[in-house]
Amino acid sequence: MPSARLAPRRIAQLSALLAMFALFTAQIVSALLPNVPLFVAASAAGLVLDTALQYRDPGLLAVLGKVRFDTLVRQLLRDMLILVGLLRIEGIDPETEHAPLVIGLCAFYALHFACQGMAVLVRRTRTLPIVTRNIDASALRLTAAPPRLLARRQAHRLLTFSLPTTAGLMATAATKDGLWGGIGLGTAIALTLGGTAYLATWMLPKKRAKNEQQVMEWLDQWLAGYRPTVAMYFSGGTTSAYQANMWLSTLSKVEGQPLIVLRERFMVQKIDATDVPIICFPKVATMFSLENSTLQMMLHPANAAKTSQVLRIPTIKHAFINHGESDKLSSCNPYAKAYDEVWVAGPAARERYALAEVGVEDKDIVEVGRPQLAPIRPYSGAPTGPHDKDTSEHLTTVLYAPTWEGWDGNPGNTSVVLAGENIVRGLLADDNVRLLYKPHPMTGSVDPRAGAANERIMAMIREANTRRSGSRPGPEAAAELARRTTALDKLTSTHFRDSADELERMLLQGAPRGDREAAITEATTAWEKAYWASFPEWEHQIITDARPAIFACFNQADLLVSDVSSVVSDWLSSEKPYAVANTSGLTEEAFRTGFPTVSAGVILTPAAEGVPALLESVRHPEKDQFTSARAELKEHLLGPADPPSLVRFNNAVRALCTKADERRVIMEARLAGEIPSPREASEEMSDDAGSNGAGDSVTA
């Protein structure tokens, strides 16, 4: 299916490339003949096609750049062929008309390179050693960015400014009058010269940002004024931001002054809406300015290659909080022993580390629960949703949320390939089921079979909806959802003009105004209410967008069907029934033993024969054999309900900050000579022992 949809696009791309090479061929042939009509048409069409592709499909032209046939080479070749053609057309004097055009064209390219050099200088002055968000950095002399065409799009600039040149030279070829070529070249030279001069204004002191030393001095002053205590450190790829975003609500509620520390410039815009100050340190050297700040500890939601760099700062304590807990090996990574403490949800994770024997000592493990699970509503008994239109039964809402296939090719990672269609088929066969299907966003990214199965599952759900009917919400429901979406987007989405660069975004994303996070929470709740109200209560839903989030789906569902993943652990906070698909090839007994999180749920085989009995136990709680087991497993996985998870989390923050303070006091005293180092203390003890021994021998 996906490859079929891409086929027309690939055909169009290939056709565009073939057309470009055909126009170059026609330009060469017509220039040598010469054939003026064909020459004019091929030259003009070649430039127009190249310019259009630069704006509409730059990725296609990037392929030509890899073989060194980039925009500059193509335009130089195109202009060279034009000059050859003009030289061979009778009626154009080589000395009085052709030679000035050659000189003018050389001047145009010289100015193009000068403009590019100025663009490089401007970009360098506008690339600061740090990037900030939610911080008033106007003192750094932040200004709006120059036009993108001049500052960042060399290929677009060359082709756009070449349009009057080519138009003038083609007019000369058609009329045999060199004046037209001169006018075209003059226009292009004027545009390039004006663009270069305009770019140069960003080098003036009024528009020029402070240098690196001044920026770092400003940062030290800001850190001294803000006095951060707790930071979340994150580094990762473009698709990994969710690992940090899931902790934003918790970070904003920790005691003290929170901070977010990033390492990749692009990640600054990947972090969701928050009022917490954000600082990105692309270089290690600049990051070490945190050593002299009041920062006491760092939270780490993921292991990354650059994590080892921040662990070198001796004044800061580090806690690994992970981005989700499951029975997979990734939840007890040996890298965790690099941190001062490992914070886990409950006793299950402590046991997991002990069994894994990866070097994490039990004394360094702290149970803090999962504070971000607070929005999940608890179990309230049998389904109480809408009635089926043909029966008196309440509709049972089932959330099928499989995980993705992972990197290791283990068939037990995801149920989509081996069991997904059978599970969905069994659920859709029950007229009193409303299915919510929310696949992992990376499904099919590694194994094409998972992507194909995912497409078939969605097709099954759409087809099932055609067999259902009933009343639908009126147009006012869709209008309300659109209104709520707009309101939420205004709070959570940041839109910049195309030319905006880092400095301009820093300027626009300064200190937040008001309590934006409270407003976002309120707007999100209103949006979710409008979202579910915009669909019929009997209609199956396929949810692939970021909204609604998985926790919102939890609150709609009476039953979860999933795989071995952190989704199951989070779902257990509600104590609602759940089932896990066993596609690992293990027996049910071995599966339950190997993966403790499934011990309080129903196990489905790849054939999914157990779906009818599973639904029966959900609708009639007296038939549910796992009610008490879920309560016990919840506490085992997530810790006790009292004190609340956020309280335990803040207690852990205070305790680790205290350890950091104690270490600082000891180190400062040691540097001042008030406390001997362990080595000096050992030497003193040896000297004392030696003296005592000598005295004893003399006395004897």
C-alpha positions as CSV (number, residue, x, y, z in Angstrom):
1,M,0.0,0.0,0.0
2,P,2.6,2.7,0.9
3,S,4.8,1.8,-2.0
4,A,1.8,2.0,-4.3
5,R,1.0,5.5,-3.1
6,L,4.6,6.6,-3.6
7,A,4.8,5.2,-7.2
8,P,3.2,8.3,-8.9
9,R,5.5,10.7,-7.0
10,R,8.6,8.7,-8.0
11,I,7.4,8.6,-11.6
12,A,6.9,12.4,-11.6
13,Q,10.4,12.9,-10.1
14,L,12.1,10.7,-12.7
15,S,10.2,12.5,-15.4
16,A,11.4,15.8,-14.1
17,L,15.0,14.7,-14.1
18,L,14.7,13.3,-17.6
19,A,13.1,16.5,-18.8
20,M,16.0,18.5,-17.3
21,F,18.6,16.4,-19.1
22,A,16.6,16.5,-22.3
23,L,16.5,20.3,-22.2
24,F,20.3,20.4,-21.6
25,T,20.7,18.2,-24.7
26,A,18.4,20.4,-26.7
27,Q,20.3,23.5,-25.6
28,I,23.6,22.0,-26.7
29,V,22.3,20.9,-30.1
30,S,20.4,24.1,-30.8
31,A,23.5,26.2,-29.8
32,L,25.8,24.4,-32.2
33,L,23.4,24.3,-35.2
34,P,22.3,27.1,-34.4
35,N,18.5,26.9,-34.2
36,V,17.3,30.1,-32.5
37,P,13.7,29.1,-31.7
38,L,14.7,25.8,-30.1
39,F,17.7,27.5,-28.4
40,V,15.5,30.1,-26.8
41,A,12.9,27.6,-25.7
42,A,15.4,25.1,-24.3
43,S,17.4,27.7,-22.4
44,A,14.4,29.4,-20.9
45,A,12.6,26.1,-20.0
46,G,15.7,24.6,-18.4
47,L,16.0,27.5,-16.0
48,V,12.3,27.7,-15.2
49,L,12.2,23.9,-14.5
50,D,15.3,24.1,-12.3
51,T,13.9,27.0,-10.3
52,A,10.5,25.3,-9.9
53,L,12.1,22.1,-8.6
54,Q,14.2,24.1,-6.1
55,Y,11.1,25.5,-4.5
56,R,8.8,22.4,-4.8
57,D,11.1,19.4,-4.6
58,P,14.6,20.4,-3.3
59,G,15.2,16.8,-2.1
60,L,15.2,15.6,-5.7
61,L,17.9,18.1,-6.7
62,A,20.0,17.1,-3.7
63,V,20.5,13.8,-5.4
64,L,22.3,15.6,-8.3
65,G,24.4,17.5,-5.7
66,K,25.8,14.2,-4.5
67,V,27.3,13.6,-7.9
68,R,28.7,17.2,-8.0
69,F,26.0,18.3,-10.5
70,D,24.6,20.9,-8.1
71,T,22.8,24.1,-8.8
72,L,25.9,26.2,-9.4
73,V,27.3,23.7,-11.9
74,R,24.0,23.4,-13.8
75,Q,23.5,27.2,-14.0
76,L,27.2,27.7,-15.1
77,L,26.7,25.1,-17.8
78,R,23.4,26.7,-18.9
79,D,24.9,30.2,-19.1
80,M,28.0,28.8,-20.9
81,L,25.8,27.2,-23.6
82,I,23.9,30.5,-24.0
83,L,27.2,32.3,-24.7
84,V,28.2,29.6,-27.2
85,G,24.8,29.9,-28.9
86,L,25.1,33.7,-29.1
87,L,28.5,33.4,-30.6
88,R,27.2,31.2,-33.4
89,I,24.1,33.2,-34.2
90,E,24.8,35.5,-37.2
91,G,24.1,39.2,-36.6
92,I,25.6,39.4,-33.1
93,D,28.9,41.1,-33.2
94,P,31.5,39.2,-31.1
95,E,33.5,42.3,-30.1
96,T,30.9,45.0,-29.6
97,E,28.0,42.9,-28.3
98,H,29.1,39.4,-27.3
99,A,32.3,40.5,-25.3
100,P,30.4,43.0,-23.0
101,L,27.8,40.3,-22.3
102,V,30.6,37.8,-21.3
103,I,32.1,40.5,-19.0
104,G,28.7,41.3,-17.5
105,L,28.0,37.6,-16.8
106,C,31.4,37.2,-15.1
107,A,30.6,40.3,-13.0
108,F,27.2,38.7,-12.0
109,Y,28.9,35.5,-10.8
110,A,31.5,37.5,-8.9
111,L,28.8,39.3,-7.1
112,H,27.0,36.0,-6.5
113,F,30.0,34.7,-4.7
114,A,30.4,37.9,-2.8
115,C,26.8,37.7,-1.7
116,Q,27.3,34.1,-0.6
117,G,30.4,35.1,1.4
118,M,28.4,37.8,3.1
119,A,25.7,35.3,3.9
120,V,28.2,33.0,5.6
121,L,29.5,35.9,7.7
122,V,26.0,36.9,8.8
123,R,25.1,33.3,9.6
124,R,28.2,32.9,11.8
125,T,27.5,36.1,13.7
126,R,23.9,34.9,14.3
127,T,25.0,31.4,15.6
128,L,25.4,31.8,19.3
129,P,27.2,29.2,21.5
130,I,23.9,28.5,23.3
131,V,20.2,28.4,22.4
132,T,17.6,29.4,24.9
133,R,13.8,29.3,25.2
134,N,11.5,30.7,27.9
135,I,14.3,33.0,28.9
136,D,14.4,36.8,28.3
137,A,17.6,37.0,26.2
138,S,17.0,40.4,24.6
139,A,20.2,41.6,26.3
140,L,22.1,39.6,23.7
141,R,21.0,42.1,21.0
142,L,18.7,39.6,19.3
143,T,17.1,40.8,16.0
144,A,15.0,39.5,13.3
145,A,16.7,37.3,10.7
146,P,17.6,38.6,7.1
147,P,15.5,37.2,4.2
148,R,16.0,33.5,3.8
149,L,16.6,33.9,0.0
150,L,19.6,36.1,0.8
151,A,21.0,34.4,3.9
152,R,20.4,30.7,3.6
153,R,19.2,29.6,0.2
154,Q,22.2,30.0,-2.2
155,A,20.7,27.8,-4.9
156,H,17.4,29.6,-4.9
157,R,19.1,33.0,-4.9
158,L,21.3,32.1,-7.9
159,L,18.4,30.8,-10.0
160,T,16.0,33.6,-9.0
161,F,18.5,36.3,-9.8
162,S,19.5,34.5,-13.1
163,L,16.0,34.8,-14.4
164,P,16.4,38.4,-15.8
165,T,19.8,37.4,-17.2
166,T,18.4,34.5,-19.1
167,A,15.4,36.6,-20.2
168,G,17.7,39.3,-21.6
169,L,20.1,37.0,-23.3
170,M,17.2,35.1,-24.9
171,A,15.8,38.4,-26.2
172,T,19.2,39.1,-27.7
173,A,19.2,35.7,-29.4
174,A,15.8,36.4,-30.8
175,T,16.3,40.0,-31.9
176,K,20.1,39.9,-32.4
177,D,20.3,43.1,-30.3
178,G,22.8,43.0,-27.5
179,L,21.0,45.8,-25.6
180,W,18.4,43.3,-24.2
181,G,21.2,41.1,-22.8
182,G,22.8,44.1,-21.2
183,I,19.5,45.1,-19.6
184,G,18.9,41.6,-18.2
185,L,22.5,41.4,-16.9
186,G,22.2,44.9,-15.4
187,T,19.0,43.9,-13.6
188,A,20.6,40.7,-12.2
189,I,23.7,42.6,-11.1
190,A,21.7,45.3,-9.4
191,L,19.6,42.7,-7.6
192,T,22.7,40.8,-6.4
193,L,24.5,44.0,-5.4
194,G,21.5,45.3,-3.5
195,G,21.0,41.9,-1.8
196,T,24.7,41.9,-0.7
197,A,24.5,45.4,0.6
198,Y,21.3,44.7,2.5
199,L,22.9,41.6,4.0
200,A,25.9,43.6,5.1
201,T,23.6,45.7,7.4
202,W,23.4,42.7,9.7
203,M,27.1,43.1,10.3
204,L,26.6,46.6,11.8
205,P,26.7,46.8,15.6
206,K,23.1,47.7,15.9
207,K,22.0,44.3,14.3
208,R,24.9,42.2,15.4
209,A,24.5,39.8,18.4
210,K,27.0,39.7,21.2
211,N,30.1,37.5,20.7
212,E,30.7,34.2,22.4
213,Q,32.5,35.6,25.5
214,Q,29.8,38.1,26.1
215,V,27.1,35.5,25.7
216,M,28.7,33.2,28.2
217,E,29.1,36.1,30.7
218,W,25.4,36.9,30.2
219,L,24.5,33.2,30.9
220,D,26.5,33.2,34.1
221,Q,24.6,36.3,35.3
222,W,21.3,34.7,34.3
223,L,22.1,31.5,36.1
224,A,23.2,33.4,39.2
225,G,19.9,35.3,39.2
226,Y,17.6,32.3,38.4
227,R,19.5,29.9,40.8
228,P,18.5,26.6,39.2
229,T,18.4,23.5,41.5
230,V,17.0,20.7,39.3
231,A,17.6,20.1,35.6
232,M,16.4,17.6,33.1
233,Y,19.2,16.6,30.7
234,F,18.3,15.3,27.3
235,S,20.1,14.4,24.1
236,G,18.7,12.4,21.2
237,G,17.5,12.2,17.6
238,T,14.6,13.9,15.9
239,T,12.1,11.2,16.9
240,S,13.1,10.8,20.5
241,A,11.8,14.0,22.0
242,Y,8.7,12.2,23.4
243,Q,11.1,10.6,26.0
244,A,11.7,14.1,27.5
245,N,8.2,15.5,26.8
246,M,6.5,12.8,29.0
247,W,8.4,14.3,32.1
248,L,7.5,18.0,31.4
249,S,4.4,18.1,33.7
250,T,6.4,16.5,36.5
251,L,9.4,18.8,36.1
252,S,7.2,21.8,36.3
253,K,5.9,20.7,39.7
254,V,9.2,19.8,41.3
255,E,10.3,21.8,44.3
256,G,13.0,24.4,43.5
257,Q,14.0,26.1,40.3
258,P,13.7,23.6,37.3
259,L,15.7,23.8,34.1
260,I,15.9,21.8,30.9
261,V,19.4,21.2,29.4
262,L,19.6,20.1,25.8
263,R,22.5,19.3,23.5
264,E,21.1,19.5,20.0
265,R,20.0,22.8,18.5
266,F,17.0,21.2,16.7
267,M,15.7,19.7,19.9
268,V,14.9,23.2,21.3
269,Q,11.8,23.3,19.1
270,K,11.0,19.6,19.6
271,I,10.2,20.0,23.3
272,D,6.5,20.5,23.9
273,A,5.0,23.7,25.3
274,T,6.3,24.4,28.8
275,D,7.2,27.4,31.0
276,V,10.4,25.7,32.3
277,P,13.5,27.6,31.0
278,I,15.4,25.7,28.3
279,I,19.1,26.0,27.5
280,C,20.9,24.1,24.7
281,F,24.6,23.6,24.9
282,P,25.8,22.3,21.5
283,K,29.5,22.3,22.8
284,V,30.8,20.5,25.8
285,A,33.0,23.5,26.8
286,T,30.0,25.8,27.1
287,M,28.0,23.3,29.1
288,F,30.6,23.3,31.9
289,S,29.4,26.8,32.9
290,L,26.8,24.8,34.9
291,E,29.6,23.7,37.2
292,N,29.7,27.1,38.8
293,S,26.0,27.5,39.1
294,T,23.6,26.6,41.9
295,L,22.5,23.5,40.0
296,Q,22.4,20.5,42.4
297,M,21.1,17.6,40.4
298,M,20.1,16.4,36.9
299,L,17.3,14.0,35.9
300,H,18.0,11.8,32.9
301,P,15.0,10.3,31.0
302,A,17.2,8.5,28.5
303,N,20.7,7.2,27.9
304,A,22.6,9.0,25.1
305,A,26.1,9.1,23.8
306,K,26.5,12.7,25.1
307,T,25.3,11.8,28.6
308,S,28.8,10.8,29.6
309,Q,30.0,14.4,29.0
310,V,27.7,15.9,31.6
311,L,28.5,13.2,34.1
312,R,32.0,14.7,34.3
313,I,30.6,17.8,36.2
314,P,31.6,16.9,39.8
315,T,29.3,19.4,41.6
316,I,26.1,17.9,40.2
317,K,24.3,14.6,41.2
318,H,22.6,12.6,38.6
319,A,19.5,10.4,38.7
320,F,18.2,8.2,35.9
321,I,14.4,8.3,35.6
322,N,13.9,6.5,32.3
323,H,11.1,7.2,29.8
324,G,9.0,4.2,30.7
325,E,9.3,0.9,32.4
326,S,8.6,-2.6,31.0
327,D,9.9,-6.1,31.3
328,K,12.1,-5.6,28.3
329,L,15.9,-5.6,28.7
330,S,16.0,-1.9,27.8
331,S,14.5,-1.2,31.2
332,C,17.6,-2.4,33.0
333,N,20.4,-1.1,30.9
334,P,24.0,-1.5,32.3
335,Y,24.6,2.1,31.5
336,A,22.4,3.0,34.5
337,K,25.3,2.3,36.9
338,A,26.9,5.5,35.7
339,Y,24.4,7.6,37.6
340,D,24.4,8.4,41.3
341,E,20.9,7.0,41.7
342,V,18.4,5.1,39.6
343,W,14.8,6.2,40.2
344,V,12.1,3.6,39.4
345,A,8.4,3.4,39.8
346,G,8.1,0.5,42.3
347,P,9.6,-2.7,43.7
348,A,9.3,-4.6,40.4
349,A,12.0,-2.5,38.8
350,R,14.2,-2.9,41.8
351,E,13.9,-6.7,41.4
352,R,14.5,-6.4,37.7
353,Y,17.8,-4.7,38.3
354,A,18.8,-7.3,40.9
355,L,18.0,-10.2,38.5
356,A,19.7,-8.5,35.5
357,E,23.0,-8.1,37.5
358,V,24.1,-5.1,35.4
359,G,26.1,-3.4,38.2
360,V,23.4,-1.2,39.7
361,E,23.5,-1.6,43.5
362,D,20.2,-1.8,45.4
363,K,21.2,1.1,47.7
364,D,21.3,3.4,44.7
365,I,17.7,2.6,43.6
366,V,15.0,4.9,44.7
367,E,11.2,4.2,44.2
368,V,9.3,7.3,43.2
369,G,6.3,6.0,41.3
370,R,5.1,7.6,38.0
371,P,3.9,11.1,38.7
372,Q,2.7,11.7,35.2
373,L,0.0,9.0,35.6
374,A,-2.2,11.2,37.7
375,P,-4.6,12.0,34.9
376,I,-5.6,8.4,34.5
377,R,-9.0,7.6,36.0
378,P,-9.4,4.5,38.2
379,Y,-11.5,1.5,37.5
380,S,-15.2,1.9,38.3
381,G,-16.6,-1.5,37.4
382,A,-18.4,-3.0,34.4
383,P,-18.8,-0.8,31.2
384,T,-21.2,2.0,31.7
385,G,-20.9,3.6,28.2
386,P,-23.8,3.9,25.7
387,H,-26.1,1.0,24.9
388,D,-26.0,-0.9,21.7
389,K,-28.9,0.2,19.5
390,D,-30.2,-3.3,19.0
391,T,-29.6,-4.7,22.6
392,S,-29.7,-3.6,26.2
393,E,-25.9,-4.2,26.5
394,H,-23.6,-1.4,27.2
395,L,-21.0,-0.9,24.5
396,T,-17.5,-2.1,25.7
397,T,-14.8,0.2,24.6
398,V,-11.6,-1.7,23.8
399,L,-8.2,0.0,23.3
400,Y,-5.8,-2.0,21.1
401,A,-2.4,-0.3,21.5
402,P,0.3,-2.5,20.2
403,T,4.0,-1.5,20.4
404,W,6.3,-1.4,17.4
405,E,8.7,-4.2,16.1
406,G,11.9,-2.9,17.7
407,W,15.4,-3.2,16.4
408,D,16.3,-6.8,17.3
409,G,13.7,-8.6,15.1
410,N,12.2,-10.5,18.1
411,P,8.7,-11.7,17.1
412,G,7.5,-11.1,20.6
413,N,8.1,-7.4,20.5
414,T,4.8,-6.6,18.6
415,S,1.6,-8.4,18.1
416,V,0.8,-6.6,14.9
417,V,2.5,-9.1,12.6
418,L,1.4,-12.4,14.0
419,A,-1.7,-11.6,16.0
420,G,-3.0,-8.1,15.2
421,E,-5.5,-9.0,12.5
422,N,-6.9,-12.0,14.5
423,I,-7.3,-9.8,17.6
424,V,-9.1,-7.0,15.7
425,R,-11.2,-9.6,13.8
426,G,-12.3,-11.1,17.1
427,L,-13.1,-7.7,18.6
428,L,-15.0,-6.5,15.6
429,A,-17.1,-9.7,15.5
430,D,-18.7,-8.6,18.8
431,D,-21.5,-6.1,18.0
432,N,-21.2,-4.6,21.5
433,V,-17.6,-3.6,21.1
434,R,-16.3,-0.2,20.2
435,L,-12.7,-0.4,19.1
436,L,-10.0,2.3,19.6
437,Y,-6.9,1.3,17.6
438,K,-3.8,3.3,18.4
439,P,-0.6,1.7,16.9
440,H,2.9,2.9,17.9
441,P,4.0,5.7,15.6
442,M,7.1,3.7,14.5
443,T,5.1,0.7,13.4
444,G,6.6,-0.6,10.2
445,S,9.7,1.5,10.4
446,V,12.0,-1.6,10.6
447,D,9.9,-4.6,9.5
448,P,7.7,-4.0,6.3
449,R,5.5,-6.8,7.4
450,A,4.4,-4.8,10.4
451,G,3.6,-1.8,8.2
452,A,1.6,-4.0,5.9
453,A,-0.3,-5.7,8.7
454,N,-1.0,-2.2,10.2
455,E,-2.6,-1.1,6.9
456,R,-4.7,-4.3,6.7
457,I,-5.9,-3.7,10.3
458,M,-7.0,-0.2,9.6
459,A,-8.8,-1.3,6.4
460,M,-10.7,-3.9,8.5
461,I,-11.8,-1.2,11.0
462,R,-12.9,1.1,8.2
463,E,-14.9,-1.6,6.6
464,A,-16.5,-2.6,9.9
465,N,-17.7,1.0,10.4
466,T,-19.6,0.8,7.0
467,R,-21.7,-2.0,8.6
468,R,-22.7,0.2,11.5
469,S,-25.2,3.0,11.6
470,G,-26.9,5.3,14.1
471,S,-27.2,8.9,15.0
472,R,-24.2,11.1,14.5
473,P,-23.3,14.4,16.2
474,G,-24.5,17.5,14.5
475,P,-22.3,20.1,12.7
476,E,-22.0,22.0,16.0
477,A,-19.8,19.2,17.4
478,A,-17.3,19.5,14.6
479,A,-17.3,23.3,14.9
480,E,-16.7,23.0,18.7
481,L,-13.7,20.6,18.0
482,A,-12.3,23.1,15.4
483,R,-12.6,25.9,17.9
484,R,-10.9,23.9,20.7
485,T,-8.2,22.8,18.3
486,T,-7.4,26.4,17.4
487,A,-7.3,27.4,21.0
488,L,-5.0,24.5,22.0
489,D,-2.8,25.1,19.0
490,K,-2.3,28.7,20.0
491,L,-1.0,27.6,23.3
492,T,1.1,24.6,22.2
493,S,2.3,25.4,18.7
494,T,4.8,28.1,17.8
495,H,4.6,29.4,14.3
496,F,7.5,31.4,12.8
497,R,8.0,33.1,9.5
498,D,10.0,31.1,7.0
499,S,13.1,33.3,7.4
500,A,13.2,33.0,11.2
501,D,16.5,31.6,12.5
502,E,17.7,30.6,16.0
503,L,18.2,34.2,17.1
504,E,14.8,35.3,16.0
505,R,13.1,32.3,17.6
506,M,15.0,33.1,20.9
507,L,13.6,36.6,20.7
508,L,10.1,35.4,20.1
509,Q,10.3,32.6,22.7
510,G,11.5,34.8,25.6
511,A,10.2,34.7,29.1
512,P,6.7,33.2,29.2
513,R,3.7,35.4,30.1
514,G,1.4,34.0,32.8
515,D,0.8,30.4,33.8
516,R,0.8,28.9,30.4
517,E,0.9,25.3,31.7
518,A,-2.3,25.7,33.6
519,A,-3.9,27.1,30.5
520,I,-2.7,24.2,28.4
521,T,-4.1,21.7,30.9
522,E,-7.5,23.4,30.8
523,A,-7.4,23.7,27.0
524,T,-6.4,20.0,26.6
525,T,-9.2,18.8,28.8
526,A,-11.7,20.9,26.8
527,W,-10.2,19.6,23.5
528,E,-10.4,16.0,24.6
529,K,-14.1,16.4,25.6
530,A,-14.8,18.0,22.2
531,Y,-12.9,15.3,20.3
532,W,-14.8,12.4,21.7
533,A,-18.1,14.2,21.4
534,S,-17.4,14.8,17.7
535,F,-17.7,11.1,16.8
536,P,-20.7,8.7,17.2
537,E,-20.4,6.7,20.4
538,W,-20.8,3.5,18.4
539,E,-18.1,4.2,15.8
540,H,-14.7,2.5,15.9
541,Q,-11.7,4.9,15.8
542,I,-8.3,4.7,14.3
543,I,-6.0,7.1,16.3
544,T,-2.6,7.8,14.7
545,D,-2.2,11.5,15.5
546,A,-0.4,12.8,18.6
547,R,-3.8,13.9,19.9
548,P,-5.6,12.4,21.7
549,A,-2.7,11.2,23.9
550,I,-2.6,7.6,25.1
551,F,-3.8,8.6,28.6
552,A,-6.9,10.1,27.1
553,C,-7.6,6.8,25.3
554,F,-7.1,5.0,28.7
555,N,-9.9,7.1,30.2
556,Q,-12.3,6.1,27.4
557,A,-11.5,2.4,27.4
558,D,-12.9,-0.4,29.5
559,L,-10.2,-2.9,28.4
560,L,-6.7,-2.7,27.0
561,V,-5.1,-5.2,24.6
562,S,-1.4,-4.6,24.1
563,D,2.1,-6.1,24.1
564,V,4.9,-6.3,26.7
565,S,5.6,-2.6,27.0
566,S,5.4,0.4,29.3
567,V,1.8,0.9,28.1
568,V,0.7,-2.0,30.2
569,S,2.5,-0.7,33.3
570,D,0.9,2.7,32.9
571,W,-2.5,1.2,32.3
572,L,-2.3,-0.7,35.5
573,S,-2.6,2.5,37.5
574,S,-6.3,2.4,36.6
575,E,-6.6,-1.3,37.7
576,K,-8.9,-1.9,34.7
577,P,-8.8,-5.3,33.0
578,Y,-6.1,-5.9,30.3
579,A,-4.8,-8.6,28.0
580,V,-1.4,-9.1,26.4
581,A,-0.7,-10.9,23.2
582,N,2.0,-13.7,23.4
583,T,3.8,-13.9,20.1
584,S,7.1,-14.8,21.6
585,G,6.8,-18.6,21.1
586,L,6.9,-19.2,24.9
587,T,4.3,-21.2,26.7
588,E,1.8,-19.2,28.8
589,E,3.5,-20.3,32.0
590,A,7.0,-19.3,30.8
591,F,5.6,-16.0,29.4
592,R,4.0,-15.0,32.7
593,T,7.2,-16.0,34.6
594,G,9.5,-14.1,32.2
595,F,7.3,-10.9,32.0
596,P,5.9,-10.0,35.5
597,T,3.8,-7.2,34.1
598,V,1.5,-9.7,32.3
599,S,0.8,-11.7,35.4
600,A,-2.5,-10.0,36.2
601,G,-3.8,-10.0,32.7
602,V,-5.3,-12.4,30.2
603,I,-2.8,-13.9,27.7
604,L,-3.9,-14.1,24.1
605,T,-2.4,-16.5,21.6
606,P,-1.6,-15.4,18.0
607,A,-4.9,-17.0,17.0
608,A,-6.7,-14.8,19.6
609,E,-9.3,-17.5,20.5
610,G,-9.7,-16.0,24.0
611,V,-11.3,-12.7,22.9
612,P,-14.9,-13.7,23.6
613,A,-14.1,-15.0,27.1
614,L,-12.1,-11.8,27.7
615,L,-15.0,-9.6,26.8
616,E,-17.3,-11.6,29.0
617,S,-15.1,-11.1,32.0
618,V,-15.0,-7.4,31.4
619,R,-18.8,-7.1,31.2
620,H,-19.3,-9.3,34.2
621,P,-16.7,-8.4,36.9
622,E,-17.7,-11.4,39.0
623,K,-16.1,-13.6,36.2
624,D,-12.9,-11.5,36.3
625,Q,-10.2,-13.7,37.9
626,F,-7.6,-11.0,38.1
627,T,-9.3,-8.1,40.0
628,S,-7.2,-8.5,43.2
629,A,-4.1,-9.5,41.2
630,R,-4.2,-6.2,39.3
631,A,-4.3,-4.2,42.6
632,E,-1.4,-6.1,43.9
633,L,0.6,-5.9,40.7
634,K,-0.2,-2.1,40.5
635,E,1.5,-1.6,43.8
636,H,4.3,-3.9,42.9
637,L,5.0,-2.0,39.6
638,L,4.1,1.6,40.6
639,G,4.6,1.6,44.4
640,P,2.0,2.6,47.0
641,A,-0.7,5.1,46.4
642,D,0.1,6.9,49.6
643,P,2.0,9.1,49.7
644,P,1.2,10.2,46.2
645,S,3.9,9.7,43.5
646,L,4.6,13.4,43.1
647,V,5.3,13.7,46.9
648,R,7.7,10.7,46.7
649,F,9.4,12.2,43.6
650,N,9.9,15.6,45.4
651,N,11.3,13.8,48.5
652,A,13.8,12.0,46.2
653,V,14.7,15.4,44.7
654,R,15.3,16.9,48.1
655,A,17.4,14.0,49.3
656,L,19.7,14.0,46.3
657,C,20.0,17.8,46.4
658,T,21.1,17.4,50.0
659,K,23.7,14.9,49.0
660,A,25.0,17.3,46.4
661,D,25.2,20.1,49.0
662,E,27.0,17.9,51.4
663,R,29.5,16.9,48.8
664,R,30.1,20.6,47.9
665,V,30.7,21.5,51.5
666,I,33.2,18.6,51.9
667,M,35.1,19.5,48.7
668,E,35.2,23.2,49.6
669,A,36.6,22.4,53.0
670,R,39.1,20.0,51.6
671,L,40.3,22.7,49.1
672,A,40.6,25.1,52.0
673,G,42.7,22.5,53.9
674,E,40.2,22.2,56.7
675,I,39.5,18.5,56.0
676,P,42.3,16.1,54.8
677,S,41.7,14.1,51.7
678,P,41.3,10.3,52.2
679,R,44.9,9.8,51.1
680,E,46.2,12.4,53.5
681,A,44.1,10.9,56.3
682,S,45.4,7.5,55.6
683,E,49.0,8.7,55.6
684,E,48.4,10.5,59.0
685,M,46.9,7.4,60.5
686,S,50.0,5.4,59.3
687,D,52.3,8.0,60.8
688,D,50.4,7.9,64.1
689,A,50.6,4.1,64.1
690,G,54.3,4.2,63.4
691,S,54.9,6.7,66.2
692,N,52.9,4.7,68.7
693,G,54.8,1.6,67.7
694,A,58.1,3.3,68.1
695,G,57.2,4.6,71.6
696,D,56.1,1.3,72.7
697,S,59.3,-0.4,71.7
698,V,61.4,2.2,73.5
699,T,59.3,1.9,76.6
700,A,59.7,-1.8,76.4
